[in-house]
Amino acid sequence: MCVVVIILGAVLNVPIAIIYGKRTVEIETNINATRCGILNRFDYKLLPILHFGFLNFLSLLAVIFIVVTQVKVRRVILHQAALRKRIRASTNQYAKNSSGRTDFTEIAGKSSETVEKNNVIQEAKVFTISQNIVKVKNRAEEDQNIRITFTFCIVTILLLVSFQAFLWYQTLLSLDRYLDPEGRISKARDTFYEYFPDVITINGVLNPFVYYFTDNKFRYELKGLCRG
C-alpha cells in the first residue's frame, strides 16, 4: 500500500518539474532577483491552477477521511471504556455474593463447615487477586489507547495545518497570477513569497516533540540515544 501511495504521489507531482524553476522578480527598488517558484511563462496559464487545485481537492478528501476515522476510533474507545465499567460492576457484585457465602448457619458437621468456609475464602482471595490484575491491565490498555489517540490527533492537526496552508497558498497564488500577474513587488511581499511556503515543514519539525511528550517508548529510546 505504501509503495502504491509513493508511486501515485510521484505521478501526481510530475507537473512540478515542468512549472517550477527560476522565476524573475522585480522588487520595488529596481532590483531584478531570481526566486525558486512558478516560471514566468506560466503566468496567464491554467496548468498551475489545475495542478494545485486538484491536489487541494485530494487533500480535502484526505481531511474528511481522517476526521471520520478519528470519530470512529473515539467511539470505539468510549465503547470499550463503558464495557469495562459494566464488567467491573458485575465482577464486584460477584465478589460480594461470594463473600456472603461465608455466613452459613447450621451446616451438618463442623469439619465440612470449616472446609467449605476455607474453600470460599480461598476462592474469594483468588478472585480478588485476578480481578485486581485485570483492572491494572485494563487501565494500562485504556491509558495507552488514550495516548495513541491523543498523539494521532495532534499529528493530524499539524499535518492539516501545514499541508492545507501550503496548498491553499499555491492555489490562490496561481489563480492570482492567472488573472493579474504582479509586476514590481514590495520587499515585504517578496519576503512573504520566499518564506511562507516553509509552513509545510511545521509537521516534520514538531512531530518529534509531539512523540517525545506523548510516547513513553519514544522518549526512553531518545534519551538512550542521547546518552550514547
C-alpha positions as CSV (number, residue, x, y, z in Angstrom):
1,M,0.0,0.0,0.0
2,C,2.8,2.4,0.9
3,V,4.6,1.7,-2.4
4,V,1.3,2.4,-4.3
5,V,0.9,5.7,-2.5
6,I,4.5,6.7,-3.2
7,I,4.2,5.9,-6.9
8,L,0.8,7.8,-7.1
9,G,2.3,10.8,-5.3
10,A,5.2,10.9,-7.8
11,V,2.9,10.7,-10.8
12,L,0.6,13.4,-9.4
13,N,3.6,15.8,-8.9
14,V,5.1,15.4,-12.3
15,P,3.8,18.9,-13.3
16,I,6.1,20.4,-10.5
17,A,9.1,19.6,-12.6
18,I,7.5,21.5,-15.5
19,I,6.1,24.6,-13.9
20,Y,8.8,25.2,-11.3
21,G,12.2,26.8,-11.9
22,K,13.9,30.2,-11.7
23,R,11.4,33.0,-11.6
24,T,12.5,36.6,-12.3
25,V,11.1,39.0,-9.8
26,E,11.3,42.8,-9.9
27,I,11.5,44.3,-6.4
28,E,10.4,47.9,-5.7
29,T,14.0,49.2,-5.5
30,N,14.5,48.3,-9.2
31,I,16.3,45.1,-8.3
32,N,15.8,42.1,-10.5
33,A,16.1,39.0,-8.5
34,T,15.5,35.3,-9.2
35,R,13.5,33.1,-7.0
36,C,12.6,29.4,-7.0
37,G,8.9,29.4,-8.0
38,I,6.5,29.0,-10.8
39,L,8.1,30.1,-14.1
40,N,7.1,33.4,-15.5
41,R,6.0,31.8,-18.7
42,F,3.2,30.1,-16.8
43,D,1.5,33.4,-15.9
44,Y,-1.9,33.5,-17.5
45,K,-1.8,29.7,-17.8
46,L,-4.2,27.2,-16.3
47,L,-1.8,24.4,-15.6
48,P,-0.6,25.7,-12.1
49,I,-4.2,26.3,-11.1
50,L,-5.4,22.8,-12.2
51,H,-2.4,21.1,-10.6
52,F,-2.6,22.7,-7.2
53,G,-6.4,22.8,-7.3
54,F,-6.5,19.1,-7.9
55,L,-4.0,18.4,-5.1
56,N,-6.1,20.6,-2.8
57,F,-9.2,18.6,-3.7
58,L,-7.4,15.3,-2.8
59,S,-6.1,16.9,0.4
60,L,-9.7,17.8,1.4
61,L,-10.8,14.3,0.7
62,A,-8.0,13.1,3.0
63,V,-9.1,15.5,5.7
64,I,-12.6,14.1,5.6
65,F,-11.3,10.6,5.7
66,I,-9.0,11.4,8.7
67,V,-11.8,13.2,10.6
68,V,-14.2,10.2,10.1
69,T,-11.5,7.8,11.2
70,Q,-10.8,9.9,14.3
71,V,-14.5,9.9,15.2
72,K,-14.8,6.1,14.8
73,V,-11.7,5.5,16.9
74,R,-13.0,7.8,19.6
75,R,-16.3,5.9,19.6
76,V,-14.6,2.5,19.9
77,I,-12.5,3.8,22.9
78,L,-15.6,5.2,24.6
79,H,-17.5,1.9,24.0
80,Q,-14.6,-0.1,25.4
81,A,-14.4,2.1,28.5
82,A,-18.2,1.7,29.1
83,L,-17.9,-2.1,28.6
84,R,-15.1,-2.3,31.2
85,K,-17.2,-0.4,33.7
86,R,-20.1,-2.8,33.3
87,I,-17.7,-5.8,33.6
88,R,-16.2,-4.3,36.8
89,A,-19.7,-3.7,38.2
90,S,-20.7,-7.3,37.6
91,T,-17.5,-8.7,39.0
92,N,-17.8,-6.6,42.1
93,Q,-21.3,-8.0,42.6
94,Y,-20.0,-11.5,42.2
95,A,-17.3,-10.9,44.8
96,K,-19.8,-9.6,47.3
97,N,-22.0,-12.7,46.6
98,S,-19.0,-14.9,47.1
99,S,-18.1,-13.2,50.4
100,G,-21.7,-13.6,51.5
101,R,-21.4,-17.3,51.2
102,T,-19.2,-17.4,54.3
103,D,-22.2,-16.5,56.5
104,F,-23.5,-20.1,56.6
105,T,-25.7,-21.1,59.6
106,E,-26.2,-24.7,60.6
107,I,-24.2,-26.9,58.4
108,A,-24.1,-30.6,59.0
109,G,-20.8,-31.4,60.6
110,K,-18.1,-29.0,61.9
111,S,-15.4,-30.3,59.6
112,S,-17.5,-29.9,56.5
113,E,-18.4,-26.3,57.5
114,T,-14.8,-25.4,58.1
115,V,-13.7,-26.9,54.8
116,E,-16.5,-25.1,52.9
117,K,-15.6,-21.8,54.5
118,N,-11.9,-22.2,53.8
119,N,-12.7,-23.0,50.2
120,V,-15.0,-20.0,49.8
121,I,-12.4,-17.7,51.4
122,Q,-9.7,-19.1,49.2
123,E,-11.9,-18.7,46.1
124,A,-12.7,-15.1,47.1
125,K,-9.0,-14.3,47.5
126,V,-8.1,-15.8,44.2
127,F,-10.9,-13.9,42.5
128,T,-9.9,-10.6,44.1
129,I,-6.3,-11.0,43.0
130,S,-7.3,-11.9,39.5
131,Q,-9.8,-9.0,39.5
132,N,-7.0,-6.6,40.5
133,I,-4.7,-7.9,37.8
134,V,-7.4,-7.4,35.2
135,K,-8.1,-3.9,36.5
136,V,-4.4,-2.9,36.2
137,K,-4.2,-4.5,32.8
138,N,-7.4,-2.8,31.5
139,R,-6.3,0.5,33.0
140,A,-2.9,0.3,31.2
141,E,-4.6,-0.6,27.9
142,E,-7.0,2.3,28.3
143,D,-4.2,4.8,29.1
144,Q,-2.3,3.5,26.1
145,N,-5.3,3.9,23.8
146,I,-5.9,7.4,25.0
147,R,-2.2,8.4,24.4
148,I,-2.3,6.9,20.9
149,T,-5.5,8.7,20.1
150,F,-4.2,12.0,21.6
151,T,-0.9,11.7,19.6
152,F,-2.7,10.8,16.4
153,C,-5.0,13.8,16.9
154,I,-2.1,16.3,17.4
155,V,-0.1,14.9,14.4
156,T,-3.2,15.1,12.2
157,I,-3.8,18.7,13.2
158,L,-0.2,19.6,12.4
159,L,-0.5,17.8,9.1
160,L,-3.6,19.6,8.1
161,V,-2.3,23.0,9.1
162,S,1.0,22.6,7.2
163,F,-0.2,20.9,4.0
164,Q,-3.6,22.7,3.7
165,A,-2.0,26.1,4.3
166,F,0.7,25.3,1.7
167,L,-1.8,24.0,-0.9
168,W,-4.2,26.9,-0.4
169,Y,-1.4,29.4,-0.7
170,Q,-0.2,27.8,-4.0
171,T,-3.7,27.6,-5.4
172,L,-4.6,31.2,-4.6
173,L,-1.2,32.4,-5.9
174,S,-1.6,30.5,-9.2
175,L,-5.1,32.0,-9.6
176,D,-3.9,35.5,-8.9
177,R,-1.1,35.2,-11.4
178,Y,-3.5,33.8,-14.0
179,L,-5.9,36.8,-13.5
180,D,-3.3,39.5,-13.0
181,P,0.4,38.6,-12.7
182,E,2.3,41.0,-10.4
183,G,4.8,43.4,-11.8
184,R,7.1,45.2,-9.4
185,I,6.5,43.9,-5.9
186,S,7.5,45.2,-2.4
187,K,10.2,43.7,-0.2
188,A,7.6,42.6,2.3
189,R,5.7,40.7,-0.4
190,D,8.9,39.2,-1.7
191,T,9.8,38.0,1.8
192,F,6.4,36.5,2.2
193,Y,6.6,34.7,-1.1
194,E,10.1,33.4,-0.1
195,Y,9.3,32.1,3.4
196,F,5.6,31.3,3.7
197,P,5.9,28.0,1.7
198,D,8.1,26.8,4.6
199,V,4.9,26.3,6.5
200,I,4.8,22.8,5.1
201,T,7.7,21.9,7.3
202,I,5.8,22.5,10.5
203,N,4.5,18.9,10.6
204,G,8.0,17.4,10.3
205,V,9.6,19.9,12.8
206,L,7.1,19.5,15.6
207,N,6.3,15.8,15.2
208,P,9.4,14.6,17.3
209,F,8.3,16.9,20.1
210,V,4.8,15.5,20.0
211,Y,6.0,11.9,20.3
212,Y,8.5,12.9,23.0
213,F,5.7,14.2,25.3
214,T,3.1,11.5,24.4
215,D,5.1,8.3,23.7
216,N,7.0,6.8,26.6
217,K,8.9,4.3,24.5
218,F,10.0,7.1,22.0
219,R,11.1,9.2,24.9
220,Y,13.1,6.4,26.5
221,E,14.8,5.4,23.3
222,L,15.6,9.1,22.5
223,K,17.2,9.5,26.0
224,G,19.2,6.3,25.5
225,L,20.4,7.6,22.1
226,C,21.5,10.9,23.6
227,R,23.4,9.2,26.4
228,G,25.3,7.2,23.8
